[in-house]
Amino acid sequence: MNRLMMLLPFVLLLILAACAGNPDENAVRGTVGNFERTLEEVIAGKAKPATLDDYFATPGEGANDQGLLNTRDAFRKMLNDHVNGVSIVQLSNFRITKTDVHESGGLAKVTYQVNIRLVHGTQQGTATLTQDLALLKTPRGWRISGGDPWRYNNVVGSLP
């Protein structure tokens, strides 16, 4: 028992070291996680849609114009449809499934999944939404600079 108690601090240090990870990776994951929480607040009416703009890089910071436009517009359309009563959007069970950081290039790719429930007119369905987001390290920190179109898995019902 004494040996176990003596080893316990070393085991805890190893666990903490393994969890600490790379500071850039932690910052990238934090940006995407905070974006998702803010998105949920906007959907719930607790924040204004313009709040999400701060999570995106600008072309002046090096963001790809078209990738930025496509990604931001997809989120804006989802929000506009929700806010204007065209559809109801509910998100749950957000999780980051993969993070790749290219520190020297100031680039990162994050894959996330979130469960989504959409009601659009008489159509409704649930699915797991997966998306890859590209992030760019800017003077303001890591910001979204583009992303792939959403992919839907485990679809039940119909999605618009």
DSSP file with accessible surface (Angstrom, degrees, kcal/mol):
  #  RESIDUE AA STRUCTURE BP1 BP2  ACC     N-H-->O    O-->H-N    N-H-->O    O-->H-N    TCO  KAPPA ALPHA  PHI   PSI    X-CA   Y-CA   Z-CA
    1    1 A M     >        0   0  169      0, 0.0     4,-2.2     0, 0.0     5,-0.2   0.000 360.0 360.0 360.0 -41.0    0.0    0.0    0.0
    2    2 A N  H  >  +     0   0  130      1,-0.2     4,-2.0     2,-0.2     5,-0.2   0.880 360.0  52.5 -61.5 -39.9    2.9    2.4    0.8
    3    3 A R  H  > S+     0   0  208      2,-0.2     4,-1.9     1,-0.2    -1,-0.2   0.905 108.7  50.4 -62.8 -41.1    4.4    1.7   -2.6
    4    4 A L  H  > S+     0   0  110      1,-0.2     4,-1.6     2,-0.2    -2,-0.2   0.924 110.0  49.7 -63.0 -42.6    1.1    2.6   -4.3
    5    5 A M  H  < S+     0   0  104     -4,-2.2    -1,-0.2     1,-0.2    -2,-0.2   0.855 110.2  51.3 -66.1 -33.4    0.9    5.8   -2.3
    6    6 A M  H  < S+     0   0  135     -4,-2.0     4,-0.5     1,-0.2    -1,-0.2   0.848 112.3  45.9 -72.3 -32.9    4.4    6.7   -3.3
    7    7 A L  H  X S+     0   0  101     -4,-1.9     4,-2.4     1,-0.2     3,-0.4   0.734  92.4  83.0 -81.1 -21.0    3.7    6.1   -7.0
    8    8 A L  H  X S+     0   0   78     -4,-1.6     4,-2.6     1,-0.2     5,-0.2   0.895  88.2  50.6 -55.4 -45.9    0.4    8.0   -7.0
    9    9 A P  H  > S+     0   0   71      0, 0.0     4,-2.1     0, 0.0    -1,-0.2   0.903 112.0  48.6 -60.9 -37.5    2.0   11.5   -7.4
   10   10 A F  H  > S+     0   0  134     -4,-0.5     4,-2.1    -3,-0.4    -2,-0.2   0.904 110.8  49.8 -68.2 -40.4    4.1   10.3  -10.4
   11   11 A V  H  X S+     0   0   71     -4,-2.4     4,-2.3     2,-0.2    -1,-0.2   0.925 110.8  50.3 -63.1 -43.3    1.0    8.7  -12.0
   12   12 A L  H  X S+     0   0   92     -4,-2.6     4,-2.6    -5,-0.2    -2,-0.2   0.903 109.1  51.5 -62.6 -40.2   -0.9   11.9  -11.6
   13   13 A L  H  X S+     0   0  111     -4,-2.1     4,-2.5    -5,-0.2    -1,-0.2   0.904 109.6  49.8 -63.0 -41.2    1.9   13.9  -13.1
   14   14 A L  H  X S+     0   0  128     -4,-2.1     4,-2.2     2,-0.2    -2,-0.2   0.912 111.3  48.8 -63.6 -41.5    2.0   11.6  -16.1
   15   15 A I  H  X S+     0   0   93     -4,-2.3     4,-2.0     2,-0.2    -2,-0.2   0.937 112.2  48.2 -64.2 -45.5   -1.8   11.9  -16.6
   16   16 A L  H  X S+     0   0  119     -4,-2.6     4,-1.7     1,-0.2    -2,-0.2   0.907 111.0  50.9 -62.5 -40.7   -1.6   15.7  -16.3
   17   17 A A  H  X S+     0   0   71     -4,-2.5     4,-0.9     1,-0.2    -1,-0.2   0.911 110.3  49.3 -63.9 -40.5    1.2   15.9  -18.8
   18   18 A A  H  < S+     0   0   82     -4,-2.2    -1,-0.2     1,-0.2    -2,-0.2   0.868 114.0  45.9 -67.3 -34.4   -0.7   13.7  -21.3
   19   19 A C  H  < S+     0   0   97     -4,-2.0    -1,-0.2     1,-0.2    -2,-0.2   0.734  96.9  73.5 -80.3 -23.5   -3.8   15.9  -20.9
   20   20 A A  H  < S+     0   0   55     -4,-1.7    -1,-0.2    -5,-0.2    -2,-0.2   0.916  75.9 170.8 -62.0 -41.7   -2.0   19.2  -21.3
   21   21 A G     <  -     0   0   47     -4,-0.9    -2,-0.1    -3,-0.1    -1,-0.1  -0.018  45.4 -32.5  64.0-170.5   -1.4   18.7  -25.0
   22   22 A N     >  -     0   0   40      1,-0.1     4,-2.7     2,-0.0     5,-0.2  -0.670  52.2-133.8 -83.9 133.3   -0.1   21.3  -27.3
   23   23 A P  H  > S+     0   0  106      0, 0.0     4,-2.3     0, 0.0     5,-0.1   0.890 107.7  49.0 -57.7 -39.4   -1.0   24.9  -26.5
   24   24 A D  H  > S+     0   0   26      2,-0.2     4,-2.8     1,-0.2     5,-0.2   0.912 110.7  50.3 -66.2 -40.5   -2.0   25.7  -30.1
   25   25 A E  H  > S+     0   0   66      1,-0.2     4,-2.7     2,-0.2     5,-0.2   0.931 111.1  48.9 -63.1 -42.4   -4.1   22.5  -30.3
   26   26 A N  H  X S+     0   0   77     -4,-2.7     4,-2.3     1,-0.2    -1,-0.2   0.910 112.3  48.7 -62.2 -40.7   -5.9   23.5  -27.0
   27   27 A A  H  X S+     0   0   42     -4,-2.3     4,-2.5    -5,-0.2    -2,-0.2   0.910 111.4  49.5 -66.3 -41.3   -6.5   27.0  -28.4
   28   28 A V  H  X S+     0   0    0     -4,-2.8     4,-2.2     2,-0.2     5,-0.2   0.947 112.8  46.6 -62.3 -47.8   -7.9   25.7  -31.7
   29   29 A R  H  X S+     0   0   92     -4,-2.7     4,-2.7     1,-0.2    -1,-0.2   0.893 111.6  53.1 -62.4 -37.5  -10.2   23.3  -29.9
   30   30 A G  H  X S+     0   0   27     -4,-2.3     4,-2.9    -5,-0.2     5,-0.2   0.909 107.4  50.7 -64.1 -42.6  -11.2   26.2  -27.6
   31   31 A T  H  X S+     0   0   15     -4,-2.5     4,-2.4     2,-0.2    -2,-0.2   0.946 114.2  43.5 -60.3 -47.7  -12.1   28.4  -30.6
   32   32 A V  H  X S+     0   0    2     -4,-2.2     4,-2.4     2,-0.2    -2,-0.2   0.921 115.3  48.9 -67.3 -41.7  -14.3   25.7  -32.2
   33   33 A G  H  X S+     0   0    5     -4,-2.7     4,-2.3    -5,-0.2    -2,-0.2   0.924 113.0  47.1 -63.5 -42.9  -15.9   24.8  -28.9
   34   34 A N  H  X S+     0   0   69     -4,-2.9     4,-2.5     2,-0.2    -1,-0.2   0.887 110.2  53.8 -66.1 -38.0  -16.6   28.5  -28.1
   35   35 A F  H  X S+     0   0    5     -4,-2.4     4,-2.8    -5,-0.2    -2,-0.2   0.943 109.3  48.2 -59.5 -45.8  -18.0   29.0  -31.6
   36   36 A E  H  X S+     0   0   13     -4,-2.4     4,-2.3     2,-0.2    -2,-0.2   0.916 111.6  49.0 -64.4 -41.8  -20.4   26.1  -31.1
   37   37 A R  H  X S+     0   0  127     -4,-2.3     4,-2.0     2,-0.2    -1,-0.2   0.917 112.8  48.0 -64.1 -39.9  -21.6   27.3  -27.7
   38   38 A T  H  X S+     0   0   14     -4,-2.5     4,-2.6     2,-0.2    -2,-0.2   0.907 108.6  54.5 -66.7 -39.6  -22.1   30.8  -29.1
   39   39 A L  H  X S+     0   0    7     -4,-2.8     4,-2.7     1,-0.2    -2,-0.2   0.927 108.0  49.5 -58.6 -44.1  -24.0   29.3  -32.1
   40   40 A E  H  X S+     0   0   70     -4,-2.3     4,-2.2     1,-0.2    -1,-0.2   0.892 110.0  51.2 -62.4 -38.9  -26.3   27.5  -29.6
   41   41 A E  H  <>S+     0   0   96     -4,-2.0     5,-2.8     2,-0.2     6,-0.9   0.901 110.5  48.7 -65.5 -38.5  -26.9   30.8  -27.8
   42   42 A V  H ><5S+     0   0    4     -4,-2.6     3,-1.4     4,-0.2    -2,-0.2   0.937 111.0  49.8 -65.6 -45.2  -27.8   32.5  -31.1
   43   43 A I  H 3<5S+     0   0   19     -4,-2.7    -2,-0.2     1,-0.3    -1,-0.2   0.899 110.9  50.3 -60.0 -38.1  -30.2   29.7  -32.0
   44   44 A A  T 3<5S-     0   0   65     -4,-2.2    -1,-0.3    -5,-0.2    -2,-0.2   0.503 117.7-114.3 -79.3  -3.6  -31.8   30.0  -28.5
   45   45 A G  T < 5S+     0   0   63     -3,-1.4    -3,-0.2    -4,-0.3    -2,-0.1   0.619  87.0 115.7  81.5  13.3  -32.1   33.8  -29.0
   46   46 A K  S   <S+     0   0  168     -5,-2.8     2,-0.3    -6,-0.2    -4,-0.2   0.516  77.8  29.4 -92.2  -8.2  -29.7   34.6  -26.2
   47   47 A A  S    S-     0   0   24     -6,-0.9    -2,-0.2    -5,-0.1    -1,-0.1  -0.979  85.9-105.3-146.7 157.4  -27.1   36.3  -28.5
   48   48 A K    >   -     0   0  158     -2,-0.3     3,-2.1     1,-0.1     4,-0.3  -0.588  29.2-120.4 -84.1 146.0  -27.2   38.2  -31.7
   49   49 A P  G >  S+     0   0   58      0, 0.0     3,-1.8     0, 0.0     4,-0.4   0.841 110.8  67.5 -54.9 -32.2  -26.1   36.5  -35.0
   50   50 A A  G >  S+     0   0   67      1,-0.3     3,-1.3     2,-0.2     4,-0.4   0.745  82.6  76.9 -62.6 -18.7  -23.4   39.1  -35.4
   51   51 A T  G X  S+     0   0   65     -3,-2.1     3,-0.8     1,-0.3    -1,-0.3   0.821  87.0  60.1 -59.6 -29.3  -21.7   37.7  -32.3
   52   52 A L  G X  S+     0   0    6     -3,-1.8     3,-1.8    -4,-0.3     4,-0.3   0.742  84.2  78.5 -73.3 -21.6  -20.4   34.8  -34.5
   53   53 A D  G X  S+     0   0   62     -3,-1.3     3,-1.7    -4,-0.4    -1,-0.2   0.827  82.5  65.1 -59.0 -31.7  -18.5   37.1  -36.8
   54   54 A D  G <  S+     0   0   88     -3,-0.8    -1,-0.3    -4,-0.4    -2,-0.2   0.730  93.5  61.8 -65.0 -19.9  -15.6   37.4  -34.3
   55   55 A Y  G <  S+     0   0   40     -3,-1.8    89,-3.0    -4,-0.2     2,-0.4   0.551  92.5  81.9 -82.9  -7.1  -14.9   33.7  -34.7
   56   56 A F  B <  S-a  144   0A   4     -3,-1.7    89,-0.2    -4,-0.3     2,-0.1  -0.813  77.0-128.1-104.1 140.1  -14.1   34.1  -38.4
   57   57 A A        -     0   0    0     87,-3.0    -2,-0.1    -2,-0.4    85,-0.0  -0.334  26.8-127.2 -70.3 163.5  -10.8   35.3  -39.9
   58   58 A T    > > -     0   0   57      1,-0.1     5,-2.1    -2,-0.1     3,-1.2  -0.753  19.7-112.5-109.2 159.8  -10.9   38.1  -42.3
   59   59 A P  G > 5S+     0   0   67      0, 0.0     3,-1.6     0, 0.0    -1,-0.1   0.880 119.9  60.0 -57.9 -34.2   -9.4   38.2  -45.8
   60   60 A G  G 3 5S+     0   0   80      1,-0.3    -3,-0.0     2,-0.1     0, 0.0   0.762 103.0  51.4 -64.1 -24.4   -7.0   40.8  -44.5
   61   61 A E  G < 5S-     0   0   50     -3,-1.2    -1,-0.3    77,-0.0    -4,-0.0   0.427 133.3 -91.3 -90.1  -2.3   -5.7   38.2  -42.0
   62   62 A G  T < 5S+     0   0   54     -3,-1.6    -2,-0.1    -4,-0.3     2,-0.1   0.488  73.1 151.9 108.6   5.6   -5.2   35.7  -44.8
   63   63 A A      < -     0   0    8     -5,-2.1     2,-0.4     1,-0.1    -1,-0.3  -0.409  54.3-106.7 -69.7 145.6   -8.5   33.9  -44.9
   64   64 A N     >  -     0   0  102     81,-0.5     4,-2.8     1,-0.1     5,-0.3  -0.603  26.3-141.8 -72.0 121.9   -9.5   32.4  -48.3
   65   65 A D  H  > S+     0   0  108     -2,-0.4     4,-2.5     1,-0.2     5,-0.2   0.916  96.6  40.6 -53.2 -51.7  -12.3   34.6  -49.6
   66   66 A Q  H  > S+     0   0  109      2,-0.2     4,-2.9     1,-0.2     5,-0.2   0.918 116.4  48.2 -69.9 -43.2  -14.4   31.8  -51.1
   67   67 A G  H  > S+     0   0   18      2,-0.2     4,-2.2     1,-0.2    80,-0.3   0.918 114.6  47.3 -62.6 -40.4  -14.0   29.3  -48.3
   68   68 A L  H  X S+     0   0    2     -4,-2.8     4,-2.7     2,-0.2     5,-0.4   0.941 112.9  48.5 -64.9 -46.5  -14.8   32.0  -45.8
   69   69 A L  H  X S+     0   0   73     -4,-2.5     4,-2.7    -5,-0.3     5,-0.2   0.942 112.9  47.3 -60.2 -48.6  -17.8   33.1  -47.7
   70   70 A N  H  X S+     0   0   89     -4,-2.9     4,-1.7     2,-0.2    -1,-0.2   0.919 116.7  42.8 -60.9 -45.5  -19.2   29.6  -48.2
   71   71 A T  H  X S+     0   0    3     -4,-2.2     4,-1.8    -5,-0.2     5,-0.2   0.957 117.5  43.6 -69.2 -49.8  -18.7   28.6  -44.5
   72   72 A R  H  X S+     0   0   50     -4,-2.7     4,-2.7    -5,-0.2    -2,-0.2   0.916 113.6  52.5 -63.7 -40.5  -20.0   31.8  -43.0
   73   73 A D  H  X S+     0   0   65     -4,-2.7     4,-2.7    -5,-0.4    -1,-0.2   0.866 105.2  55.0 -64.9 -34.9  -23.0   31.9  -45.4
   74   74 A A  H  X S+     0   0   35     -4,-1.7     4,-2.1    -5,-0.2    -1,-0.2   0.939 112.3  42.8 -63.7 -43.8  -24.0   28.3  -44.5
   75   75 A F  H  X S+     0   0    4     -4,-1.8     4,-2.5     2,-0.2    -2,-0.2   0.913 113.9  51.9 -68.2 -39.8  -24.2   29.2  -40.8
   76   76 A R  H  X S+     0   0   96     -4,-2.7     4,-3.2     2,-0.2     5,-0.2   0.901 109.2  49.8 -62.3 -42.2  -25.9   32.5  -41.6
   77   77 A K  H  X S+     0   0  122     -4,-2.7     4,-2.7     2,-0.2     5,-0.3   0.931 110.3  50.4 -62.5 -44.8  -28.5   30.8  -43.7
   78   78 A M  H  X S+     0   0   20     -4,-2.1     4,-1.9    -5,-0.2    -2,-0.2   0.941 115.6  43.1 -57.6 -45.2  -29.2   28.2  -40.9
   79   79 A L  H  X S+     0   0    4     -4,-2.5     4,-3.5     2,-0.2     5,-0.3   0.916 113.0  50.6 -69.0 -43.8  -29.6   31.1  -38.4
   80   80 A N  H  X S+     0   0   81     -4,-3.2     4,-2.5     1,-0.2     6,-0.3   0.914 111.1  48.8 -61.4 -43.5  -31.7   33.3  -40.7
   81   81 A D  H  <>S+     0   0   32     -4,-2.7     5,-1.9    -5,-0.2     6,-1.8   0.906 115.9  44.7 -61.2 -39.9  -34.1   30.4  -41.5
   82   82 A H  H ><5S+     0   0   40     -4,-1.9     3,-1.4    -5,-0.3    -2,-0.2   0.959 115.4  45.1 -69.4 -49.9  -34.3   29.7  -37.7
   83   83 A V  H 3<5S+     0   0   84     -4,-3.5    -2,-0.2     1,-0.3    -1,-0.2   0.878 113.4  50.9 -63.9 -36.4  -34.8   33.3  -36.6
   84   84 A N  T 3<5S-     0   0  117     -4,-2.5    -1,-0.3    -5,-0.3    -2,-0.2   0.344 116.1-111.8 -87.4   8.1  -37.3   34.0  -39.3
   85   85 A G  T < 5S+     0   0   64     -3,-1.4    -3,-0.2     2,-0.3    -2,-0.1   0.571  84.9 119.9  79.1   7.9  -39.4   31.0  -38.5
   86   86 A V  S   <S+     0   0   67     -5,-1.9    35,-0.8    -6,-0.3     2,-0.3   0.874  84.7   0.1 -71.3 -35.9  -38.7   29.1  -41.7
   87   87 A S  E     -B  120   0A   9     -6,-1.8     2,-0.5    33,-0.2    -2,-0.3  -0.963  64.7-127.5-148.0 162.6  -37.2   26.2  -39.7
   88   88 A I  E     -B  119   0A  83     31,-2.7    31,-2.1    -2,-0.3     2,-0.4  -0.963  25.4-166.5-112.9 131.7  -36.4   25.1  -36.2
   89   89 A V  E     +B  118   0A   3     -2,-0.5     2,-0.4    29,-0.2    29,-0.2  -0.979   8.2 179.7-122.2 130.4  -32.8   24.0  -35.4
   90   90 A Q  E     -B  117   0A  96     27,-2.1    27,-2.3    -2,-0.4     2,-0.4  -0.999   7.2-166.1-130.4 130.4  -31.7   22.2  -32.3
   91   91 A L  E     +B  116   0A  25     -2,-0.4     2,-0.3    25,-0.2    25,-0.2  -0.910  15.0 159.1-114.3 145.2  -28.2   21.1  -31.6
   92   92 A S  E     +B  115   0A  64     23,-2.3    23,-2.9    -2,-0.4    -2,-0.0  -0.983  49.0  31.2-156.4 162.0  -26.9   18.7  -29.0
   93   93 A N  E     -     0   0A  99     -2,-0.3     2,-0.1    21,-0.2    -1,-0.1   0.874  67.6-170.5  57.9  47.1  -24.0   16.4  -28.2
   94   94 A F  E     +     0   0A  46     20,-0.2     2,-0.3    -3,-0.1    20,-0.2  -0.427  11.2 168.2 -66.8 138.5  -21.2   18.5  -29.8
   95   95 A R  E     -B  113   0A  69     18,-2.5    18,-2.9    -2,-0.1     2,-0.6  -0.978  35.3-132.8-154.4 140.3  -17.8   16.8  -29.9
   96   96 A I  E     -B  112   0A  29     -2,-0.3    16,-0.3    16,-0.2     3,-0.1  -0.841  22.9-179.2 -90.1 125.0  -14.5   17.5  -31.6
   97   97 A T  E     +     0   0A  74     14,-2.4     2,-0.3    -2,-0.6    15,-0.2   0.671  62.9  12.8-102.0 -20.2  -13.4   14.2  -33.2
   98   98 A K  E     -B  111   0A 110     13,-1.6    13,-2.7     2,-0.0     2,-0.4  -0.966  54.2-170.5-158.8 141.3  -10.0   15.2  -34.7
   99   99 A T  E     -B  110   0A  18     -2,-0.3     2,-0.5    11,-0.2    11,-0.2  -0.992   3.4-178.1-135.7 124.6   -7.6   18.1  -34.6
  100  100 A D  E     -B  109   0A  71      9,-2.8     9,-2.7    -2,-0.4     2,-0.5  -0.991   8.8-171.3-121.5 122.3   -4.6   18.7  -36.9
  101  101 A V  E     -B  108   0A  38     -2,-0.5     2,-0.8     7,-0.2     7,-0.2  -0.958  16.5-165.9-118.6 127.9   -2.4   21.7  -36.2
  102  102 A H  E  >> -B  107   0A 107      5,-3.4     5,-1.9    -2,-0.5     4,-1.0  -0.847  15.4-176.8-107.0  87.6    0.4   22.9  -38.5
  103  103 A E  T >45S+     0   0  103     -2,-0.8     3,-0.8     1,-0.2    -1,-0.2   0.895  76.0  50.8 -58.4 -46.4    2.0   25.2  -36.0
  104  104 A S  T 345S+     0   0  115      1,-0.3    -1,-0.2    -3,-0.1    -2,-0.0   0.830 116.3  42.5 -66.7 -27.7    4.7   26.6  -38.3
  105  105 A G  T 345S-     0   0   39     -3,-0.4    -1,-0.3     2,-0.2    -2,-0.2   0.537 105.6-127.3 -91.5  -8.5    2.2   27.4  -41.0
  106  106 A G  T <<5 +     0   0   11     -4,-1.0    31,-2.8    -3,-0.8     2,-0.3   0.842  67.8 125.3  64.9  33.6   -0.4   28.8  -38.5
  107  107 A L  E   < +BC 102 136A  88     -5,-1.9    -5,-3.4    29,-0.2     2,-0.3  -0.904  34.0 176.9-125.0 152.3   -3.0   26.5  -39.9
  108  108 A A  E     -BC 101 135A   9     27,-2.1    27,-2.9    -2,-0.3     2,-0.4  -0.986  17.2-151.9-150.0 157.0   -5.3   23.9  -38.4
  109  109 A K  E     -BC 100 134A  88     -9,-2.7    -9,-2.8    -2,-0.3     2,-0.4  -1.000  14.2-171.6-131.3 129.8   -8.1   21.6  -39.3
  110  110 A V  E     -BC  99 133A   0     23,-2.5    23,-3.1    -2,-0.4     2,-0.5  -0.986   8.7-158.9-124.2 130.2  -10.8   20.5  -36.9
  111  111 A T  E     +BC  98 132A  16    -13,-2.7   -14,-2.4    -2,-0.4   -13,-1.6  -0.931  21.5 174.1-105.0 128.6  -13.4   17.8  -37.5
  112  112 A Y  E     -BC  96 131A  13     19,-2.3    19,-2.0    -2,-0.5     2,-0.3  -0.915  17.9-155.5-130.8 161.7  -16.5   18.1  -35.3
  113  113 A Q  E     +BC  95 130A  49    -18,-2.9   -18,-2.5    -2,-0.3     2,-0.3  -0.975  12.3 174.9-132.6 148.4  -19.8   16.3  -35.0
  114  114 A V  E     - C   0 129A   4     15,-2.1    15,-3.2    -2,-0.3     2,-0.4  -0.983  31.9-119.4-150.0 141.8  -23.0   17.5  -33.5
  115  115 A N  E     -BC  92 128A  45    -23,-2.9   -23,-2.3    -2,-0.3     2,-0.4  -0.712  36.5-166.5 -81.0 136.8  -26.5   16.0  -33.4
  116  116 A I  E     -BC  91 127A   6     11,-2.9    11,-2.1    -2,-0.4     2,-0.5  -0.960  18.6-164.2-130.1 142.2  -29.0   18.1  -35.1
  117  117 A R  E     -BC  90 126A  85    -27,-2.3   -27,-2.1    -2,-0.4     2,-0.4  -0.999  16.2-172.2-122.5 123.7  -32.8   18.2  -35.3
  118  118 A L  E     -BC  89 125A  16      7,-2.7     7,-2.3    -2,-0.5     2,-0.5  -0.968  14.0-173.8-119.8 133.7  -34.4   20.2  -38.1
  119  119 A V  E     +BC  88 124A  26    -31,-2.1   -31,-2.7    -2,-0.4     2,-0.5  -0.992  11.9 172.8-122.1 118.3  -38.0   21.1  -38.6
  120  120 A H  E >   -BC  87 123A  55      3,-3.3     3,-2.3    -2,-0.5     2,-0.3  -0.917  62.8 -56.9-131.3 100.5  -38.6   22.8  -41.9
  121  121 A G  T 3  S-     0   0   63    -35,-0.8   -33,-0.0    -2,-0.5   -34,-0.0  -0.461 121.7 -18.4  64.5-122.3  -42.2   23.3  -42.8
  122  122 A T  T 3  S+     0   0  148     -2,-0.3     2,-0.3    -3,-0.1    -1,-0.3   0.507 123.0  91.1 -93.7  -5.0  -43.8   19.9  -42.7
  123  123 A Q  E <   +C  120   0A  81     -3,-2.3    -3,-3.3    34,-0.1     2,-0.3  -0.715  50.3 167.5 -91.0 140.2  -40.4   18.1  -43.0
  124  124 A Q  E     +C  119   0A 103     -2,-0.3    34,-2.2    -5,-0.2     2,-0.3  -0.993   1.8 150.7-149.0 151.7  -38.5   17.1  -40.0
  125  125 A G  E     -CD 118 157A   6     -7,-2.3    -7,-2.7    -2,-0.3     2,-0.3  -0.987  29.4-132.8-167.4 166.3  -35.5   14.9  -39.2
  126  126 A T  E     +CD 117 156A  59     30,-2.4    30,-2.8    -2,-0.3     2,-0.3  -0.923  30.8 153.4-126.1 155.1  -32.6   14.2  -37.1
  127  127 A A  E     -C  116   0A   5    -11,-2.1   -11,-2.9    -2,-0.3     2,-0.6  -0.977  46.4-100.8-164.9 169.3  -29.0   13.5  -38.0
  128  128 A T  E     -CD 115 153A  13     25,-3.2    25,-2.5    -2,-0.3     2,-0.4  -0.943  38.4-151.9-101.2 120.2  -25.4   13.6  -37.0
  129  129 A L  E     -CD 114 152A   2    -15,-3.2   -15,-2.1    -2,-0.6     2,-0.4  -0.810  12.7-172.0 -94.7 131.4  -23.8   16.6  -38.7
  130  130 A T  E     +CD 113 151A   6     21,-2.7    21,-2.6    -2,-0.4     2,-0.3  -0.979   8.3 170.1-123.7 138.3  -20.0   16.3  -39.4
  131  131 A Q  E     -C  112   0A   3    -19,-2.0   -19,-2.3    -2,-0.4     2,-0.5  -0.996  28.0-140.6-147.7 144.6  -17.9   19.2  -40.7
  132  132 A D  E     -C  111   0A  20     -2,-0.3    16,-2.4    17,-0.2     2,-0.4  -0.920  23.8-163.4 -99.7 127.0  -14.2   19.9  -41.2
  133  133 A L  E     -CE 110 147A   2    -23,-3.1   -23,-2.5    -2,-0.5     2,-0.4  -0.921  10.0-143.5-110.3 138.6  -13.3   23.5  -40.4
  134  134 A A  E     -CE 109 146A  40     12,-2.6    11,-3.1    -2,-0.4    12,-1.1  -0.841  20.4-165.0 -96.5 135.3  -10.1   25.2  -41.5
  135  135 A L  E     -CE 108 144A   1    -27,-2.9   -27,-2.1    -2,-0.4     2,-0.4  -0.922   7.6-157.2-123.3 152.4   -8.6   27.6  -38.9
  136  136 A L  E     -CE 107 143A  23      7,-2.9     7,-2.5    -2,-0.3     2,-0.6  -0.980  22.2-122.9-128.5 135.5   -5.9   30.3  -39.3
  137  137 A K  E     + E   0 142A 100    -31,-2.8     5,-0.2    -2,-0.4    -2,-0.0  -0.706  42.9 171.2 -80.8 120.1   -3.7   31.7  -36.6
  138  138 A T  E >   - E   0 141A  14      3,-2.0     3,-2.3    -2,-0.6   -76,-0.0  -0.719  52.8 -95.1-119.9 172.6   -4.3   35.5  -36.6
  139  139 A P  T 3  S+     0   0  130      0, 0.0     3,-0.1     0, 0.0    -2,-0.0   0.776 128.6  54.9 -60.4 -21.2   -3.3   38.3  -34.3
  140  140 A R  T 3  S-     0   0   85      1,-0.4     2,-0.2     3,-0.0    -3,-0.0   0.361 123.9-102.0 -89.8   3.7   -6.7   37.8  -32.6
  141  141 A G  E <  S- E   0 138A  28     -3,-2.3    -3,-2.0     2,-0.1    -1,-0.4  -0.607  71.7 -14.5 105.1-169.0   -5.9   34.1  -32.0
  142  142 A W  E     - E   0 137A   6     -5,-0.2     2,-0.3    -2,-0.2    -5,-0.2  -0.539  70.0-180.0 -72.9 130.0   -7.2   31.1  -34.0
  143  143 A R  E     - E   0 136A  34     -7,-2.5    -7,-2.9    -2,-0.3     2,-0.3  -0.961  34.1-101.5-133.7 150.8  -10.1   31.9  -36.3
  144  144 A I  E     +aE  56 135A   0    -89,-3.0   -87,-3.0    -2,-0.3    -9,-0.3  -0.513  35.8 174.3 -70.3 129.3  -12.2   29.9  -38.7
  145  145 A S  E     -     0   0A  16    -11,-3.1   -81,-0.5     1,-0.4     2,-0.3   0.390  60.2 -38.8-117.7  -0.7  -11.1   30.6  -42.3
  146  146 A G  E     - E   0 134A   4    -12,-1.1   -12,-2.6   -78,-0.1    -1,-0.4  -0.953  54.3-155.7 163.9-177.3  -13.3   28.1  -44.2
  147  147 A G  E     - E   0 133A  22     -2,-0.3   -14,-0.2   -80,-0.3     3,-0.1  -0.961  25.7 -94.4-177.5 161.5  -14.8   24.7  -44.0
  148  148 A D        -     0   0   78    -16,-2.4     3,-0.1    -2,-0.3   -16,-0.0  -0.457  56.2 -86.0 -79.3 160.2  -16.2   21.8  -46.0
  149  149 A P        -     0   0  108      0, 0.0   -17,-0.2     0, 0.0    -1,-0.1  -0.280  57.4 -89.3 -61.2 154.0  -19.9   21.4  -46.6
  150  150 A W        -     0   0   51    -19,-0.1     2,-0.4    -3,-0.1   -19,-0.2  -0.351  37.8-150.9 -65.2 142.6  -21.8   19.6  -43.8
  151  151 A R  E     -D  130   0A  96    -21,-2.6   -21,-2.7    -3,-0.1     2,-0.5  -0.966   7.9-149.2-115.1 134.8  -22.1   15.9  -44.1
  152  152 A Y  E     +D  129   0A  81     -2,-0.4     2,-0.3   -23,-0.2   -23,-0.2  -0.891  19.0 172.3-109.2 132.4  -25.1   14.2  -42.6
  153  153 A N  E     +D  128   0A  78    -25,-2.5   -25,-3.2    -2,-0.5    -2,-0.0  -0.886  61.0  27.3-127.2 164.8  -25.1   10.6  -41.1
  154  154 A N  E    S-     0   0A 123     -2,-0.3     2,-0.3   -27,-0.2    -1,-0.2   0.884  79.3-172.8  52.6  43.1  -27.6    8.6  -39.2
  155  155 A V  E     -     0   0A  71     -3,-0.2     2,-0.4   -28,-0.1   -28,-0.2  -0.506  12.2-175.9 -73.9 130.4  -30.5   10.5  -40.8
  156  156 A V  E     -D  126   0A  96    -30,-2.8   -30,-2.4    -2,-0.3     2,-0.2  -0.998  61.9  -6.3-124.7 126.9  -34.0    9.8  -39.5
  157  157 A G  E    S-D  125   0A  60     -2,-0.4     2,-0.4   -32,-0.2   -32,-0.3  -0.590 107.1 -49.8  86.7-153.2  -36.8   11.5  -41.2
  158  158 A S        -     0   0   51    -34,-2.2   -40,-0.1    -2,-0.2    -2,-0.0  -0.961  43.0-154.7-126.5 142.4  -36.1   14.0  -43.9
  159  159 A L              0   0   37     -2,-0.4   -35,-0.1   -40,-0.1   -33,-0.0  -0.922 360.0 360.0-111.8 139.6  -33.8   17.0  -43.9
  160  160 A P              0   0   84      0, 0.0    -1,-0.0     0, 0.0   -35,-0.0  -0.222 360.0 360.0 -67.3 360.0  -34.3   20.0  -46.1
